[in-house]
């Protein structure tokens, strides 16, 4: 069974693609983007845990 670690990060309005590409290069997969009432966005990311981290 795959075990996951999760990461939550704000997404600036002017560079969301650059932020997501940076995290993707580090093995993070985008799960969801949530927009709050004030218009800000937050990205929820996941990646498989390394064997040593289990």
Order of alpha helices (4+ residues) and beta strands (2+ residues): beta-alpha-beta-beta
